[in-house]
Amino acid sequence: MFRQNIFLKMVLLLVLLLVPILILYSVSTRTSTEVVREQIETTNLNQLTFLMNQLDTNIEQLSMFPVLLSYDPYIREFLDRRPVKLFDALNAEYRIIEKLSLQSVSSGWQNDLTLILPQERREIASNVFLQATDKDTTGPIYTRWTYMTEGTGDKTRRYFVREIGEPAKERLKESAQAVFRVRFDMANITAMLDAYKNGKNNDPFLYLRGEQPVPNSTSSAEKTQQLVELLNGGGDLKPDTGQKLMKLGNDQYLVSYAKSQQLGWYLIDYTPYQSVITPITKQRNFFYAIIGLLLVLAVAASFLLYRNVQRPLGQLIANVQRIKRGDYSARIRYQARNEFDYLIFQFNEMAKQIQLLIEDVYAEKLRSREATLKQLQSQINPHFLYNSLFFIINSAMMNDKEAVVQMSQNLAQYCRYTTRVENQLVALEEELDLVRHYLIIQNLRMDRVQFEIDVPEKMLDLKVPRLILQPIVENAIVHGIGRSPDSGMITITGKQDDRYNMLYVEDDGPGMSPEALRELQVKLLQPMSEEIGCGTWNVHRRLQYQFGGQSGLSFEQLPMGGFRTTIKWTRTGTSEAWNHQDGGFE
């Protein structure tokens, strides 16, 4: 009876949750439908406006061509000082044609550039097939873009033309010294309309009252003509951009328009209005159907969820919380009569085992990690000890007392440090002192090892594992300086950021190839091998054991030559992961 009451409450709660959602959706869907419709309409207008801006940009670029030509030094020289000799005149004309052609092809649109000489009744054009006529050398100068046609029938050519005179104040060609003309064919605009229409359910065209429209190549001539007649009889299109709902036949269309600032023509685009609304209506009906189905499925799922999952899962969660609080005597005494019975049984067994083994396992884990760190440290063998002792013997035989004393003192400090194992963590300053002794020893032996240590003072007190820096310096000497007689500089620098402490060990040796560098980085993640070396591998693993995260080693070839090893460890890793009292993990 109690179970049934809970189930009924869950169903009632579900209904109370879904019904308001349905009511809210019914109210909001009308608003959202309007918003989506306006958004679609705005998108259509924005796309049309963007196309118009592209068109105006190309036309504006063409508008500048006559101005640029009027200031061209070759053309100015030709107009001011006409060549007398035939050869010079032909050569000058050829250079001007070349200038016009280069300027013409600099535009993405096909166009013709022409230098008209009204006094001589001729023209020099980028298109060598153009011939001068009386119409070209007389009449007004078209200082604004002007729509013109040539030919009749199928050979009719439609284009826009713009001109500037020389001098600029002249308005008639007959009075001008020269006229610079640019014109482009309507095919350029048709190509842009085709690209805009591709894949869309619309039909753009260019329109001006009283002129024949410029359609796209696949335009519906009948609908375009109907729309043009409505626009011609419907007054001006105001403002410069906007939208109207217009009826063509039995269908309603959304007509968007944008005015060209360069031409004064309108770019018109129309699309069936029903195609804008239909997706919204289908989506709304589909949502209602899905909500009804979800309501039925949710009631059934609630019943099954409560009976088979909710109650046994509640028992599991409650007892897990008890174990989390440290009560390892927690046991589940509930029979689910399904797969949860096995899970409950295993939970009880697990809790029993945890209660018996938690302290022993935890303590063993601490001892194991401590032993691992000490074992890794003990593998670092300063193999150069024998060479140092032979150096002392040879120096003594040569009565070089100063070298013997200096080598012995530094070797003694080095050995004293490396043989101390009571503290696994030391201050970074002590590690740097060890490296300094080590480098002095190497300098005595090789007589060409120089070094520089530049670590910020605030990093000197940081706690790091023992012998974390010396193996890296040793590798820099053996594999860097030792491989080139011209190198001998070791540089150690320190740096900190918000997350990491970093030490950089650089040498001026020959470095290694990019392939070898990638292979070395990969081997750090694999078990230790002779190829990478015990010291390098141990340092990387000890940093990961000690600090976790992205701690470890990385390598890079320096741009100016040489090799850099980066030792990186987290700034919080030491204080959180290491116990200074017993040298183990907390």
VENNOR-V242913 format. One record per backbone hydrogen bond with DSSP energy under -0.5 kcal/mol. CO is the residue of the C=O (numbers start at 1). NH is the residue of the N-H. E is the energy in kcal/mol with one decimal. If there is no record, write none. Layout:
co: <CO | CO>
nh: <NH | NH>
e: <E | E>
This chain:
co: <1 | 2 | 3 | 4 | 5 | 6 | 7 | 8 | 9 | 10 | 11 | 12 | 13 | 14 | 15 | 16 | 17 | 18 | 19 | 20 | 21 | 22 | 23 | 24 | 25 | 26 | 27 | 28 | 29 | 30 | 31 | 32 | 33 | 34 | 35 | 36 | 37 | 38 | 39 | 40 | 41 | 42 | 43 | 44 | 45 | 46 | 47 | 48 | 49 | 50 | 51 | 52 | 53 | 54 | 55 | 56 | 57 | 58 | 59 | 60 | 61 | 61 | 62 | 62 | 63 | 64 | 65 | 66 | 67 | 68 | 69 | 72 | 73 | 74 | 75 | 76 | 77 | 85 | 86 | 87 | 88 | 89 | 90 | 91 | 92 | 93 | 94 | 95 | 96 | 97 | 98 | 99 | 100 | 101 | 102 | 104 | 110 | 112 | 113 | 114 | 114 | 115 | 116 | 116 | 117 | 117 | 117 | 118 | 122 | 124 | 126 | 127 | 133 | 134 | 139 | 140 | 141 | 142 | 146 | 148 | 150 | 152 | 153 | 157 | 158 | 159 | 160 | 161 | 162 | 164 | 166 | 166 | 167 | 171 | 172 | 172 | 173 | 178 | 179 | 179 | 180 | 181 | 182 | 183 | 184 | 185 | 185 | 186 | 187 | 188 | 189 | 190 | 191 | 192 | 193 | 194 | 197 | 200 | 204 | 205 | 206 | 207 | 208 | 213 | 214 | 216 | 219 | 220 | 221 | 222 | 223 | 224 | 225 | 226 | 227 | 228 | 229 | 230 | 231 | 236 | 240 | 242 | 244 | 244 | 246 | 246 | 247 | 248 | 251 | 252 | 252 | 253 | 253 | 254 | 254 | 255 | 256 | 257 | 258 | 260 | 265 | 266 | 266 | 267 | 268 | 269 | 270 | 271 | 272 | 273 | 273 | 274 | 275 | 277 | 277 | 278 | 279 | 280 | 281 | 282 | 283 | 284 | 285 | 286 | 287 | 288 | 289 | 290 | 291 | 292 | 293 | 294 | 295 | 296 | 297 | 298 | 299 | 300 | 301 | 302 | 303 | 304 | 305 | 305 | 306 | 309 | 310 | 311 | 312 | 313 | 314 | 315 | 316 | 317 | 318 | 319 | 320 | 321 | 322 | 323 | 326 | 327 | 331 | 334 | 338 | 338 | 339 | 339 | 340 | 341 | 342 | 343 | 344 | 345 | 346 | 347 | 348 | 349 | 350 | 351 | 352 | 353 | 354 | 357 | 358 | 359 | 360 | 361 | 362 | 363 | 364 | 365 | 366 | 367 | 368 | 369 | 370 | 371 | 372 | 373 | 374 | 375 | 377 | 379 | 380 | 381 | 382 | 383 | 384 | 385 | 386 | 387 | 388 | 389 | 390 | 391 | 392 | 393 | 394 | 395 | 396 | 399 | 400 | 401 | 402 | 403 | 404 | 405 | 406 | 407 | 408 | 409 | 410 | 411 | 412 | 413 | 414 | 415 | 417 | 419 | 422 | 424 | 426 | 427 | 427 | 428 | 429 | 430 | 431 | 432 | 433 | 434 | 435 | 436 | 437 | 438 | 439 | 440 | 441 | 442 | 443 | 448 | 450 | 452 | 452 | 454 | 456 | 457 | 459 | 460 | 462 | 464 | 465 | 469 | 470 | 471 | 472 | 473 | 474 | 475 | 475 | 476 | 476 | 477 | 480 | 480 | 481 | 484 | 488 | 489 | 490 | 491 | 492 | 493 | 495 | 499 | 500 | 501 | 502 | 503 | 503 | 504 | 504 | 505 | 506 | 507 | 509 | 513 | 514 | 515 | 516 | 517 | 518 | 519 | 520 | 522 | 523 | 529 | 533 | 534 | 535 | 536 | 537 | 538 | 539 | 540 | 541 | 542 | 543 | 543 | 544 | 548 | 552 | 554 | 556 | 558 | 562 | 563 | 564 | 565 | 565 | 566 | 566 | 567 | 568 | 569 | 572 | 573 | 574 | 577 | 578 | 579 | 584>
nh: <5 | 6 | 7 | 8 | 9 | 10 | 11 | 12 | 13 | 14 | 15 | 16 | 17 | 18 | 19 | 20 | 21 | 22 | 23 | 24 | 25 | 26 | 27 | 28 | 29 | 30 | 31 | 32 | 33 | 34 | 35 | 36 | 37 | 38 | 39 | 40 | 41 | 42 | 43 | 44 | 45 | 46 | 47 | 48 | 49 | 50 | 51 | 52 | 53 | 54 | 55 | 56 | 57 | 58 | 59 | 60 | 61 | 62 | 63 | 64 | 64 | 65 | 65 | 66 | 67 | 68 | 69 | 70 | 71 | 71 | 72 | 76 | 77 | 78 | 79 | 80 | 81 | 89 | 90 | 91 | 92 | 93 | 94 | 95 | 96 | 97 | 98 | 99 | 100 | 101 | 102 | 103 | 104 | 105 | 106 | 107 | 185 | 183 | 126 | 116 | 181 | 124 | 118 | 179 | 120 | 121 | 122 | 121 | 117 | 115 | 128 | 130 | 137 | 138 | 173 | 142 | 143 | 163 | 161 | 159 | 157 | 155 | 156 | 150 | 186 | 148 | 184 | 146 | 182 | 180 | 177 | 178 | 170 | 141 | 175 | 176 | 176 | 166 | 116 | 181 | 164 | 114 | 162 | 112 | 160 | 188 | 189 | 190 | 191 | 192 | 193 | 194 | 195 | 196 | 197 | 198 | 200 | 202 | 216 | 268 | 214 | 266 | 211 | 215 | 206 | 219 | 221 | 224 | 225 | 226 | 227 | 228 | 229 | 230 | 231 | 232 | 233 | 234 | 234 | 238 | 259 | 257 | 246 | 255 | 248 | 253 | 249 | 251 | 248 | 273 | 274 | 246 | 255 | 256 | 271 | 244 | 269 | 242 | 267 | 264 | 260 | 207 | 268 | 258 | 205 | 256 | 203 | 254 | 275 | 276 | 277 | 278 | 279 | 280 | 281 | 282 | 283 | 284 | 285 | 286 | 287 | 288 | 289 | 290 | 291 | 292 | 293 | 294 | 295 | 296 | 297 | 298 | 299 | 300 | 301 | 302 | 303 | 304 | 305 | 306 | 307 | 308 | 309 | 310 | 311 | 313 | 314 | 315 | 316 | 317 | 318 | 319 | 320 | 321 | 322 | 323 | 324 | 325 | 327 | 326 | 328 | 330 | 333 | 336 | 341 | 342 | 342 | 343 | 344 | 345 | 346 | 347 | 348 | 349 | 350 | 351 | 352 | 353 | 354 | 355 | 356 | 357 | 358 | 361 | 362 | 363 | 364 | 365 | 366 | 367 | 368 | 369 | 370 | 371 | 372 | 373 | 374 | 375 | 376 | 377 | 378 | 379 | 380 | 381 | 382 | 383 | 385 | 386 | 388 | 389 | 390 | 391 | 392 | 393 | 394 | 395 | 396 | 397 | 398 | 400 | 399 | 401 | 404 | 405 | 406 | 407 | 408 | 409 | 410 | 411 | 412 | 413 | 414 | 415 | 416 | 417 | 418 | 419 | 420 | 421 | 424 | 466 | 464 | 430 | 431 | 432 | 433 | 434 | 435 | 436 | 437 | 438 | 439 | 440 | 441 | 442 | 443 | 444 | 445 | 446 | 447 | 450 | 490 | 454 | 492 | 494 | 459 | 460 | 462 | 429 | 428 | 426 | 468 | 473 | 474 | 475 | 476 | 477 | 478 | 479 | 480 | 480 | 481 | 482 | 483 | 510 | 484 | 487 | 450 | 508 | 452 | 506 | 454 | 504 | 502 | 571 | 497 | 569 | 495 | 505 | 567 | 493 | 506 | 565 | 491 | 563 | 562 | 517 | 518 | 519 | 520 | 521 | 522 | 523 | 524 | 525 | 526 | 533 | 537 | 538 | 539 | 540 | 541 | 542 | 543 | 544 | 545 | 546 | 547 | 548 | 548 | 551 | 568 | 566 | 564 | 561 | 558 | 507 | 556 | 505 | 567 | 554 | 568 | 503 | 552 | 501 | 576 | 577 | 578 | 586 | 580 | 583 | 579>
e: <-2.1 | -1.9 | -2.4 | -2.8 | -2.1 | -2.1 | -2.4 | -2.7 | -2.6 | -2.3 | -2.6 | -2.6 | -1.5 | -2.4 | -2.8 | -0.7 | -1.0 | -2.5 | -2.5 | -3.1 | -2.7 | -2.6 | -2.0 | -2.9 | -3.1 | -0.7 | -0.9 | -3.3 | -2.6 | -1.8 | -2.4 | -3.1 | -2.7 | -2.8 | -2.5 | -2.8 | -2.7 | -3.0 | -2.6 | -2.5 | -2.3 | -2.9 | -2.7 | -2.2 | -2.8 | -2.6 | -2.2 | -2.4 | -2.5 | -2.1 | -2.5 | -3.0 | -2.3 | -2.2 | -2.3 | -2.9 | -2.0 | -2.1 | -2.2 | -1.1 | -0.7 | -0.5 | -1.2 | -0.6 | -0.5 | -2.6 | -2.5 | -2.1 | -0.9 | -0.6 | -1.2 | -2.6 | -2.3 | -2.2 | -2.5 | -2.4 | -2.6 | -2.4 | -2.8 | -2.4 | -2.4 | -2.5 | -2.4 | -2.0 | -2.0 | -2.8 | -2.2 | -2.1 | -2.9 | -2.6 | -2.4 | -2.4 | -2.2 | -2.3 | -0.7 | -1.3 | -0.6 | -1.8 | -3.0 | -0.6 | -2.9 | -3.0 | -0.7 | -2.2 | -1.0 | -0.7 | -1.5 | -0.7 | -3.0 | -3.6 | -0.8 | -1.8 | -1.4 | -1.1 | -2.8 | -0.6 | -1.6 | -3.7 | -2.1 | -2.5 | -3.5 | -1.6 | -1.5 | -2.3 | -2.2 | -2.9 | -1.8 | -2.5 | -2.6 | -2.8 | -2.6 | -1.3 | -1.5 | -2.5 | -0.7 | -0.6 | -1.1 | -2.2 | -3.4 | -0.6 | -1.8 | -2.7 | -2.4 | -2.5 | -2.2 | -1.5 | -0.5 | -2.4 | -2.1 | -1.6 | -2.3 | -2.3 | -2.1 | -2.1 | -2.1 | -1.4 | -2.7 | -0.9 | -0.8 | -3.2 | -2.6 | -3.5 | -2.5 | -0.7 | -2.8 | -1.5 | -0.9 | -2.4 | -2.2 | -2.1 | -2.5 | -2.4 | -2.2 | -1.9 | -2.5 | -2.7 | -1.6 | -0.6 | -0.6 | -0.8 | -1.3 | -2.5 | -0.6 | -3.5 | -0.6 | -3.4 | -0.6 | -1.6 | -2.4 | -2.3 | -0.5 | -2.5 | -0.7 | -0.6 | -1.6 | -2.6 | -2.6 | -2.1 | -3.4 | -1.7 | -3.3 | -3.4 | -0.7 | -1.5 | -2.5 | -3.3 | -0.9 | -3.0 | -0.7 | -1.1 | -1.3 | -2.8 | -0.5 | -0.6 | -2.0 | -2.5 | -2.0 | -2.1 | -2.3 | -2.4 | -1.9 | -1.9 | -2.0 | -2.2 | -2.6 | -2.1 | -2.1 | -2.8 | -2.1 | -1.7 | -2.5 | -2.8 | -1.7 | -1.8 | -2.8 | -2.4 | -1.8 | -2.2 | -2.9 | -2.4 | -2.4 | -2.6 | -1.8 | -3.4 | -1.4 | -2.7 | -2.2 | -1.9 | -2.2 | -2.8 | -2.3 | -2.0 | -2.4 | -2.3 | -1.3 | -2.1 | -2.5 | -1.6 | -2.6 | -1.6 | -1.4 | -1.2 | -0.5 | -0.6 | -2.2 | -0.5 | -0.5 | -1.4 | -3.1 | -2.4 | -2.5 | -2.2 | -2.4 | -2.2 | -2.6 | -2.9 | -1.9 | -2.4 | -3.0 | -2.2 | -1.4 | -2.5 | -2.3 | -3.0 | -2.1 | -2.3 | -2.5 | -2.1 | -1.8 | -2.2 | -2.5 | -2.2 | -2.1 | -2.5 | -2.2 | -2.2 | -2.2 | -2.5 | -2.4 | -2.2 | -2.3 | -1.0 | -1.5 | -0.9 | -0.6 | -2.1 | -1.9 | -0.7 | -2.0 | -2.3 | -2.3 | -1.9 | -2.0 | -2.4 | -2.7 | -2.6 | -2.4 | -2.3 | -1.5 | -3.1 | -1.4 | -1.5 | -2.0 | -2.7 | -2.5 | -2.7 | -2.6 | -2.6 | -2.1 | -2.6 | -2.5 | -2.2 | -2.2 | -2.8 | -2.5 | -1.8 | -2.3 | -1.6 | -1.0 | -0.5 | -0.5 | -1.4 | -2.8 | -1.0 | -1.4 | -2.3 | -1.9 | -2.3 | -2.2 | -2.3 | -2.3 | -2.5 | -2.8 | -2.0 | -2.2 | -2.2 | -2.3 | -2.2 | -2.0 | -3.2 | -2.4 | -0.7 | -2.4 | -0.5 | -3.0 | -1.6 | -1.7 | -1.2 | -1.6 | -2.2 | -2.2 | -2.7 | -0.7 | -1.9 | -2.6 | -1.9 | -1.9 | -1.7 | -2.8 | -2.8 | -0.5 | -0.7 | -2.0 | -3.1 | -0.8 | -0.6 | -1.5 | -1.0 | -4.0 | -0.9 | -2.2 | -2.9 | -3.5 | -3.0 | -2.8 | -2.6 | -2.3 | -2.1 | -2.4 | -0.5 | -3.1 | -2.1 | -0.6 | -2.4 | -2.6 | -1.6 | -0.5 | -2.3 | -2.3 | -2.2 | -2.3 | -1.9 | -2.0 | -2.0 | -0.9 | -1.5 | -1.1 | -1.7 | -1.9 | -2.7 | -2.4 | -2.1 | -2.5 | -2.9 | -2.2 | -1.8 | -3.0 | -2.8 | -2.7 | -0.7 | -1.3 | -1.7 | -2.4 | -3.0 | -2.5 | -1.7 | -1.7 | -2.1 | -2.0 | -2.6 | -0.5 | -1.4 | -0.6 | -2.3 | -2.6 | -3.0 | -1.7 | -2.4 | -1.5 | -0.6 | -0.7 | -1.8 | -2.2>
